[in-house]
Amino acid sequence: MGREQRRAQQRAERRQRQAPQSRPAGPMMSTAGPADGPQRKGSLLKPRWAQDIFSELKKVTWPNRREVGNLTFVVIVVALLIGAVLGTADLAFGWFVEQTILR
């Protein structure tokens, strides 16, 4: 769990402790709308799905520069290893076909 997520969780817990418990004692009723508030309406220039995408991207914990560098290095090394294995297999099968089938 990232630092920002922990802080957001702590803030939410503090808000719950500070807010008075004003819920009715009756059974829970489901609502038709989303739990996070009233339903938003999109416009022609900013459709609702685009607003949803931006809100989800704000929640993402992005890697820092060092993590990006390390993961890029891992991807390059793995790609080179897989390329070497496939290249070796291609050369071996090519040699096998030339020596057995084409002679």
Summary of the structure (lengths in Angstrom):
residues: 103
radius of gyration: 27.8
end to end distance: 62.2
largest distance: 88.1
contacts: 155
relative contact order: 0.05
helix: 62%
strand: 0%
